[in-house]
């Protein structure tokens, strides 16, 4: 599980304070991810407004799914 997944899980689990602490500790690394460039402003806006579920969605989609585009279409059907 990636750091971003762990942070998103905190936000999804309504552990906003822990999620924010973890996010702020890793925020500098976000700029190193080229696929995350387009979400930096919306992500910080969501966090500022307390919309942690949207922030978690942005973190997961931009940092995880774009590394593995076929993941979006994996429905778990075998």
Biopython code that builds the backbone (N, CA, C, O; Angstrom):
import numpy as np
from Bio.PDB.StructureBuilder import StructureBuilder

atoms = [
    (1, "UNK", "N", (0.853, -1.168, 0.000)),
    (1, "UNK", "CA", (0.000, 0.000, 0.000)),
    (1, "UNK", "C", (0.902, 1.235, 0.000)),
    (1, "UNK", "O", (1.861, 1.332, 0.765)),
    (2, "UNK", "N", (0.565, 2.162, -0.872)),
    (2, "UNK", "CA", (1.382, 3.369, -0.972)),
    (2, "UNK", "C", (1.050, 4.347, 0.158)),
    (2, "UNK", "O", (0.027, 4.228, 0.832)),
    (3, "UNK", "N", (1.925, 5.289, 0.334)),
    (3, "UNK", "CA", (1.701, 6.344, 1.323)),
    (3, "UNK", "C", (0.406, 7.091, 1.016)),
    (3, "UNK", "O", (-0.355, 7.425, 1.924)),
    (4, "UNK", "N", (0.160, 7.352, -0.277)),
    (4, "UNK", "CA", (-1.040, 8.090, -0.672)),
    (4, "UNK", "C", (-2.293, 7.276, -0.383)),
    (4, "UNK", "O", (-3.317, 7.830, 0.018)),
    (5, "UNK", "N", (-2.216, 5.967, -0.585)),
    (5, "UNK", "CA", (-3.345, 5.088, -0.256)),
    (5, "UNK", "C", (-3.614, 5.139, 1.250)),
    (5, "UNK", "O", (-4.766, 5.204, 1.679)),
    (6, "UNK", "N", (-2.556, 5.110, 2.038)),
    (6, "UNK", "CA", (-2.715, 5.167, 3.494)),
    (6, "UNK", "C", (-3.365, 6.482, 3.930)),
    (6, "UNK", "O", (-4.227, 6.497, 4.808)),
    (7, "UNK", "N", (-2.943, 7.582, 3.306)),
    (7, "UNK", "CA", (-3.525, 8.884, 3.638)),
    (7, "UNK", "C", (-4.994, 8.921, 3.219)),
    (7, "UNK", "O", (-5.851, 9.383, 3.972)),
    (8, "UNK", "N", (-5.275, 8.434, 2.022)),
    (8, "UNK", "CA", (-6.666, 8.394, 1.554)),
    (8, "UNK", "C", (-7.522, 7.545, 2.487)),
    (8, "UNK", "O", (-8.656, 7.910, 2.794)),
    (9, "UNK", "N", (-6.991, 6.426, 2.933)),
    (9, "UNK", "CA", (-7.737, 5.562, 3.851)),
    (9, "UNK", "C", (-8.068, 6.290, 5.152)),
    (9, "UNK", "O", (-9.146, 6.101, 5.714)),
    (10, "UNK", "N", (-7.145, 7.118, 5.627)),
    (10, "UNK", "CA", (-7.429, 7.907, 6.831)),
    (10, "UNK", "C", (-8.580, 8.874, 6.574)),
    (10, "UNK", "O", (-9.478, 9.016, 7.405)),
    (11, "UNK", "N", (-8.549, 9.542, 5.412)),
    (11, "UNK", "CA", (-9.634, 10.465, 5.084)),
    (11, "UNK", "C", (-10.955, 9.721, 4.918)),
    (11, "UNK", "O", (-11.989, 10.175, 5.407)),
    (12, "UNK", "N", (-10.924, 8.582, 4.231)),
    (12, "UNK", "CA", (-12.152, 7.801, 4.049)),
    (12, "UNK", "C", (-12.684, 7.296, 5.386)),
    (12, "UNK", "O", (-13.894, 7.171, 5.576)),
    (13, "UNK", "N", (-11.775, 7.011, 6.303)),
    (13, "UNK", "CA", (-12.168, 6.521, 7.623)),
    (13, "UNK", "C", (-12.534, 7.630, 8.596)),
    (13, "UNK", "O", (-12.661, 7.399, 9.798)),
    (14, "UNK", "N", (-12.703, 8.842, 8.064)),
    (14, "UNK", "CA", (-13.090, 10.003, 8.864)),
    (14, "UNK", "C", (-12.094, 10.306, 9.976)),
    (14, "UNK", "O", (-12.468, 10.733, 11.068)),
    (15, "UNK", "N", (-10.828, 10.079, 9.676)),
    (15, "UNK", "CA", (-9.744, 10.410, 10.597)),
    (15, "UNK", "C", (-8.998, 11.612, 10.014)),
    (15, "UNK", "O", (-7.822, 11.526, 9.659)),
    (16, "UNK", "N", (-9.715, 12.730, 9.928)),
    (16, "UNK", "CA", (-9.208, 13.912, 9.240)),
    (16, "UNK", "C", (-7.909, 14.438, 9.832)),
    (16, "UNK", "O", (-6.984, 14.775, 9.092)),
    (17, "UNK", "N", (-7.828, 14.511, 11.140)),
    (17, "UNK", "CA", (-6.619, 15.064, 11.762)),
    (17, "UNK", "C", (-5.401, 14.202, 11.447)),
    (17, "UNK", "O", (-4.343, 14.721, 11.091)),
    (18, "UNK", "N", (-5.551, 12.898, 11.577)),
    (18, "UNK", "CA", (-4.444, 11.992, 11.267)),
    (18, "UNK", "C", (-4.097, 12.058, 9.783)),
    (18, "UNK", "O", (-2.924, 12.040, 9.409)),
    (19, "UNK", "N", (-5.124, 12.136, 8.943)),
    (19, "UNK", "CA", (-4.903, 12.241, 7.503)),
    (19, "UNK", "C", (-4.170, 13.517, 7.130)),
    (19, "UNK", "O", (-3.256, 13.495, 6.305)),
    (20, "UNK", "N", (-4.569, 14.633, 7.738)),
    (20, "UNK", "CA", (-3.900, 15.906, 7.461)),
    (20, "UNK", "C", (-2.453, 15.880, 7.930)),
    (20, "UNK", "O", (-1.567, 16.371, 7.232)),
    (21, "UNK", "N", (-2.207, 15.316, 9.100)),
    (21, "UNK", "CA", (-0.827, 15.221, 9.590)),
    (21, "UNK", "C", (0.026, 14.391, 8.641)),
    (21, "UNK", "O", (1.150, 14.772, 8.314)),
    (22, "UNK", "N", (-0.508, 13.261, 8.203)),
    (22, "UNK", "CA", (0.230, 12.396, 7.281)),
    (22, "UNK", "C", (0.419, 13.088, 5.934)),
    (22, "UNK", "O", (1.491, 13.003, 5.336)),
    (23, "UNK", "N", (-0.622, 13.774, 5.457)),
    (23, "UNK", "CA", (-0.520, 14.476, 4.180)),
    (23, "UNK", "C", (0.537, 15.568, 4.238)),
    (23, "UNK", "O", (1.381, 15.662, 3.348)),
    (24, "UNK", "N", (0.498, 16.385, 5.272)),
    (24, "UNK", "CA", (1.455, 17.489, 5.373)),
    (24, "UNK", "C", (2.891, 16.985, 5.475)),
    (24, "UNK", "O", (3.814, 17.650, 5.005)),
    (25, "UNK", "N", (3.087, 15.823, 6.081)),
    (25, "UNK", "CA", (4.429, 15.244, 6.167)),
    (25, "UNK", "C", (4.928, 14.789, 4.797)),
    (25, "UNK", "O", (6.136, 14.692, 4.582)),
    (26, "UNK", "N", (4.012, 14.510, 3.870)),
    (26, "UNK", "CA", (4.385, 13.997, 2.552)),
    (26, "UNK", "C", (4.116, 14.981, 1.414)),
    (26, "UNK", "O", (4.440, 14.683, 0.265)),
    (27, "UNK", "N", (3.540, 16.131, 1.701)),
    (27, "UNK", "CA", (3.098, 17.063, 0.662)),
    (27, "UNK", "C", (4.207, 17.449, -0.309)),
    (27, "UNK", "O", (3.948, 17.622, -1.500)),
    (28, "UNK", "N", (5.417, 17.584, 0.171)),
    (28, "UNK", "CA", (6.527, 17.942, -0.705)),
    (28, "UNK", "C", (6.793, 16.909, -1.778)),
    (28, "UNK", "O", (7.233, 17.251, -2.875)),
    (29, "UNK", "N", (6.533, 15.661, -1.477)),
    (29, "UNK", "CA", (6.755, 14.593, -2.453)),
    (29, "UNK", "C", (5.717, 14.607, -3.563)),
    (29, "UNK", "O", (5.963, 14.091, -4.653)),
    (30, "UNK", "N", (4.561, 15.192, -3.293)),
    (30, "UNK", "CA", (3.507, 15.228, -4.295)),
    (30, "UNK", "C", (3.962, 15.975, -5.542)),
    (30, "UNK", "O", (3.613, 15.594, -6.659)),
    (31, "UNK", "N", (4.737, 17.035, -5.354)),
    (31, "UNK", "CA", (5.205, 17.815, -6.502)),
    (31, "UNK", "C", (6.194, 17.036, -7.359)),
    (31, "UNK", "O", (6.442, 17.409, -8.505)),
    (32, "UNK", "N", (6.758, 15.968, -6.827)),
    (32, "UNK", "CA", (7.692, 15.145, -7.595)),
    (32, "UNK", "C", (6.976, 14.167, -8.521)),
    (32, "UNK", "O", (7.612, 13.529, -9.360)),
    (33, "UNK", "N", (5.662, 14.045, -8.376)),
    (33, "UNK", "CA", (4.888, 13.134, -9.218)),
    (33, "UNK", "C", (4.298, 13.910, -10.389)),
    (33, "UNK", "O", (3.367, 14.693, -10.202)),
    (34, "UNK", "N", (4.827, 13.704, -11.600)),
    (34, "UNK", "CA", (4.318, 14.459, -12.753)),
    (34, "UNK", "C", (2.816, 14.276, -12.952)),
    (34, "UNK", "O", (2.126, 15.211, -13.360)),
    (35, "UNK", "N", (2.306, 13.075, -12.667)),
    (35, "UNK", "CA", (0.885, 12.812, -12.870)),
    (35, "UNK", "C", (0.008, 13.549, -11.867)),
    (35, "UNK", "O", (-1.208, 13.617, -12.045)),
    (36, "UNK", "N", (0.600, 14.093, -10.826)),
    (36, "UNK", "CA", (-0.184, 14.788, -9.804)),
    (36, "UNK", "C", (-0.233, 16.300, -10.018)),
    (36, "UNK", "O", (-0.941, 17.000, -9.295)),
    (37, "UNK", "N", (0.505, 16.810, -10.998)),
    (37, "UNK", "CA", (0.589, 18.258, -11.199)),
    (37, "UNK", "C", (-0.777, 18.911, -11.382)),
    (37, "UNK", "O", (-1.017, 20.008, -10.876)),
    (38, "UNK", "N", (-1.661, 18.246, -12.099)),
    (38, "UNK", "CA", (-2.959, 18.858, -12.388)),
    (38, "UNK", "C", (-3.919, 18.859, -11.199)),
    (38, "UNK", "O", (-4.961, 19.512, -11.257)),
    (39, "UNK", "N", (-3.593, 18.148, -10.134)),
    (39, "UNK", "CA", (-4.514, 18.103, -8.995)),
    (39, "UNK", "C", (-4.034, 18.869, -7.773)),
    (39, "UNK", "O", (-4.743, 18.929, -6.768)),
    (40, "UNK", "N", (-2.862, 19.448, -7.839)),
    (40, "UNK", "CA", (-2.324, 20.119, -6.655)),
    (40, "UNK", "C", (-3.283, 21.203, -6.153)),
    (40, "UNK", "O", (-3.632, 21.215, -4.973)),
    (41, "UNK", "N", (-3.708, 22.103, -7.028)),
    (41, "UNK", "CA", (-4.615, 23.173, -6.587)),
    (41, "UNK", "C", (-5.967, 22.631, -6.126)),
    (41, "UNK", "O", (-6.421, 22.998, -5.043)),
    (42, "UNK", "N", (-6.639, 21.757, -6.920)),
    (42, "UNK", "CA", (-7.919, 21.221, -6.425)),
    (42, "UNK", "C", (-7.773, 20.439, -5.122)),
    (42, "UNK", "O", (-8.667, 20.459, -4.277)),
    (43, "UNK", "N", (-6.652, 19.755, -4.966)),
    (43, "UNK", "CA", (-6.427, 18.982, -3.749)),
    (43, "UNK", "C", (-6.321, 19.897, -2.533)),
    (43, "UNK", "O", (-6.967, 19.661, -1.512)),
    (44, "UNK", "N", (-5.509, 20.936, -2.648)),
    (44, "UNK", "CA", (-5.371, 21.859, -1.522)),
    (44, "UNK", "C", (-6.674, 22.619, -1.264)),
    (44, "UNK", "O", (-6.998, 22.915, -0.114)),
    (45, "UNK", "N", (-7.424, 22.936, -2.325)),
    (45, "UNK", "CA", (-8.736, 23.571, -2.135)),
    (45, "UNK", "C", (-9.669, 22.657, -1.349)),
    (45, "UNK", "O", (-10.354, 23.102, -0.428)),
    (46, "UNK", "N", (-9.692, 21.381, -1.716)),
    (46, "UNK", "CA", (-10.557, 20.416, -1.022)),
    (46, "UNK", "C", (-10.166, 20.304, 0.449)),
    (46, "UNK", "O", (-11.027, 20.277, 1.328)),
    (47, "UNK", "N", (-8.869, 20.238, 0.707)),
    (47, "UNK", "CA", (-8.408, 20.131, 2.091)),
    (47, "UNK", "C", (-8.758, 21.386, 2.884)),
    (47, "UNK", "O", (-9.177, 21.307, 4.039)),
    (48, "UNK", "N", (-8.581, 22.539, 2.254)),
    (48, "UNK", "CA", (-8.896, 23.805, 2.925)),
    (48, "UNK", "C", (-10.381, 23.891, 3.271)),
    (48, "UNK", "O", (-10.751, 24.457, 4.300)),
    (49, "UNK", "N", (-11.228, 23.329, 2.408)),
    (49, "UNK", "CA", (-12.676, 23.368, 2.627)),
    (49, "UNK", "C", (-13.167, 22.216, 3.502)),
    (49, "UNK", "O", (-14.353, 22.137, 3.822)),
    (50, "UNK", "N", (-12.260, 21.330, 3.884)),
    (50, "UNK", "CA", (-12.648, 20.200, 4.726)),
    (50, "UNK", "C", (-13.338, 19.080, 3.970)),
    (50, "UNK", "O", (-14.016, 18.248, 4.573)),
    (51, "UNK", "N", (-13.174, 19.051, 2.649)),
    (51, "UNK", "CA", (-13.784, 18.003, 1.825)),
    (51, "UNK", "C", (-12.773, 16.860, 1.687)),
    (51, "UNK", "O", (-12.146, 16.690, 0.641)),
    (52, "UNK", "N", (-12.633, 16.094, 2.748)),
    (52, "UNK", "CA", (-11.601, 15.066, 2.809)),
    (52, "UNK", "C", (-11.895, 13.872, 1.909)),
    (52, "UNK", "O", (-10.968, 13.204, 1.451)),
    (53, "UNK", "N", (-13.165, 13.595, 1.651)),
    (53, "UNK", "CA", (-13.493, 12.491, 0.746)),
    (53, "UNK", "C", (-13.060, 12.822, -0.677)),
    (53, "UNK", "O", (-12.504, 11.970, -1.370)),
    (54, "UNK", "N", (-13.310, 14.048, -1.114)),
    (54, "UNK", "CA", (-12.868, 14.454, -2.447)),
    (54, "UNK", "C", (-11.345, 14.467, -2.518)),
    (54, "UNK", "O", (-10.765, 14.048, -3.520)),
    (55, "UNK", "N", (-10.704, 14.941, -1.475)),
    (55, "UNK", "CA", (-9.239, 14.940, -1.436)),
    (55, "UNK", "C", (-8.707, 13.515, -1.553)),
    (55, "UNK", "O", (-7.737, 13.270, -2.270)),
    (56, "UNK", "N", (-9.333, 12.582, -0.855)),
    (56, "UNK", "CA", (-8.915, 11.178, -0.934)),
    (56, "UNK", "C", (-9.111, 10.641, -2.340)),
    (56, "UNK", "O", (-8.250, 9.932, -2.861)),
    (57, "UNK", "N", (-10.239, 10.975, -2.960)),
    (57, "UNK", "CA", (-10.483, 10.542, -4.338)),
    (57, "UNK", "C", (-9.401, 11.075, -5.269)),
    (57, "UNK", "O", (-8.877, 10.339, -6.105)),
    (58, "UNK", "N", (-9.070, 12.350, -5.123)),
    (58, "UNK", "CA", (-8.028, 12.946, -5.962)),
    (58, "UNK", "C", (-6.687, 12.254, -5.748)),
    (58, "UNK", "O", (-5.993, 11.927, -6.711)),
    (59, "UNK", "N", (-6.328, 12.034, -4.509)),
    (59, "UNK", "CA", (-5.057, 11.369, -4.212)),
    (59, "UNK", "C", (-4.983, 9.998, -4.863)),
    (59, "UNK", "O", (-3.977, 9.659, -5.486)),
    (60, "UNK", "N", (-6.017, 9.225, -4.728)),
    (60, "UNK", "CA", (-5.999, 7.869, -5.277)),
    (60, "UNK", "C", (-6.001, 7.871, -6.788)),
    (60, "UNK", "O", (-5.209, 7.160, -7.406)),
    (61, "UNK", "N", (-6.867, 8.649, -7.391)),
    (61, "UNK", "CA", (-6.952, 8.652, -8.845)),
    (61, "UNK", "C", (-5.664, 9.155, -9.475)),
    (61, "UNK", "O", (-5.140, 8.537, -10.401)),
    (62, "UNK", "N", (-5.164, 10.251, -8.986)),
    (62, "UNK", "CA", (-4.008, 10.865, -9.626)),
    (62, "UNK", "C", (-2.693, 10.168, -9.318)),
    (62, "UNK", "O", (-1.801, 10.148, -10.165)),
    (63, "UNK", "N", (-2.551, 9.606, -8.148)),
    (63, "UNK", "CA", (-1.259, 9.008, -7.811)),
    (63, "UNK", "C", (-1.220, 7.516, -8.057)),
    (63, "UNK", "O", (-0.143, 6.967, -8.285)),
    (64, "UNK", "N", (-2.356, 6.842, -8.018)),
    (64, "UNK", "CA", (-2.377, 5.389, -8.189)),
    (64, "UNK", "C", (-2.865, 4.975, -9.564)),
    (64, "UNK", "O", (-2.144, 4.287, -10.287)),
    (65, "UNK", "N", (-4.076, 5.377, -9.945)),
    (65, "UNK", "CA", (-4.671, 4.899, -11.179)),
    (65, "UNK", "C", (-3.915, 5.339, -12.418)),
    (65, "UNK", "O", (-3.838, 4.581, -13.385)),
    (66, "UNK", "N", (-3.357, 6.536, -12.422)),
    (66, "UNK", "CA", (-2.655, 6.995, -13.617)),
    (66, "UNK", "C", (-1.339, 6.253, -13.824)),
    (66, "UNK", "O", (-0.826, 6.215, -14.942)),
    (67, "UNK", "N", (-0.789, 5.666, -12.774)),
    (67, "UNK", "CA", (0.411, 4.852, -12.951)),
    (67, "UNK", "C", (0.046, 3.548, -13.644)),
    (67, "UNK", "O", (0.880, 2.933, -14.308)),
    (68, "UNK", "N", (-1.208, 3.128, -13.485)),
    (68, "UNK", "CA", (-1.655, 1.844, -13.997)),
    (68, "UNK", "C", (-3.048, 2.035, -14.606)),
    (68, "UNK", "O", (-4.045, 1.669, -13.983)),
    (69, "UNK", "N", (-3.133, 2.611, -15.830)),
    (69, "UNK", "CA", (-4.433, 2.961, -16.400)),
    (69, "UNK", "C", (-5.402, 1.790, -16.517)),
    (69, "UNK", "O", (-6.610, 1.988, -16.390)),
    (70, "UNK", "N", (-4.910, 0.584, -16.753)),
    (70, "UNK", "CA", (-5.820, -0.547, -16.884)),
    (70, "UNK", "C", (-6.492, -0.884, -15.558)),
    (70, "UNK", "O", (-7.490, -1.605, -15.538)),
    (71, "UNK", "N", (-5.959, -0.372, -14.453)),
    (71, "UNK", "CA", (-6.547, -0.611, -13.139)),
    (71, "UNK", "C", (-7.977, -0.079, -13.080)),
    (71, "UNK", "O", (-8.820, -0.654, -12.392)),
    (72, "UNK", "N", (-8.258, 1.012, -13.795)),
    (72, "UNK", "CA", (-9.583, 1.600, -13.784)),
    (72, "UNK", "C", (-10.634, 0.625, -14.306)),
    (72, "UNK", "O", (-11.800, 0.692, -13.917)),
    (73, "UNK", "N", (-10.217, -0.276, -15.184)),
    (73, "UNK", "CA", (-11.161, -1.167, -15.834)),
    (73, "UNK", "C", (-11.176, -2.552, -15.226)),
    (73, "UNK", "O", (-11.912, -3.423, -15.689)),
    (74, "UNK", "N", (-10.386, -2.769, -14.209)),
    (74, "UNK", "CA", (-10.355, -4.063, -13.546)),
    (74, "UNK", "C", (-11.517, -4.132, -12.565)),
    (74, "UNK", "O", (-11.486, -3.517, -11.499)),
    (75, "UNK", "N", (-12.541, -4.890, -12.941)),
    (75, "UNK", "CA", (-13.722, -5.010, -12.096)),
    (75, "UNK", "C", (-13.654, -6.215, -11.187)),
    (75, "UNK", "O", (-14.607, -6.507, -10.465)),
    (76, "UNK", "N", (-12.539, -6.915, -11.216)),
    (76, "UNK", "CA", (-12.380, -8.085, -10.371)),
    (76, "UNK", "C", (-13.061, -9.314, -10.933)),
    (76, "UNK", "O", (-13.190, -10.318, -10.234)),
    (77, "UNK", "N", (-13.497, -9.259, -12.176)),
    (77, "UNK", "CA", (-14.173, -10.391, -12.808)),
    (77, "UNK", "C", (-13.132, -11.260, -13.485)),
    (77, "UNK", "O", (-12.298, -10.779, -14.253)),
    (78, "UNK", "N", (-13.196, -12.538, -13.188)),
    (78, "UNK", "CA", (-12.222, -13.456, -13.787)),
    (78, "UNK", "C", (-12.912, -14.444, -14.676)),
    (78, "UNK", "O", (-12.259, -15.301, -15.271)),
]
sb = StructureBuilder()
sb.init_structure("model")
sb.init_model(0)
sb.init_chain("A")
sb.init_seg("    ")
for serial, (resi, resn, name, xyz) in enumerate(atoms, 1):
    if name == "N":
        sb.init_residue(resn, " ", resi, " ")
    sb.init_atom(name, np.array(xyz, "f"), 0.0, 1.0, " ", f" {name:<3s}", serial, name[0])
structure = sb.get_structure()
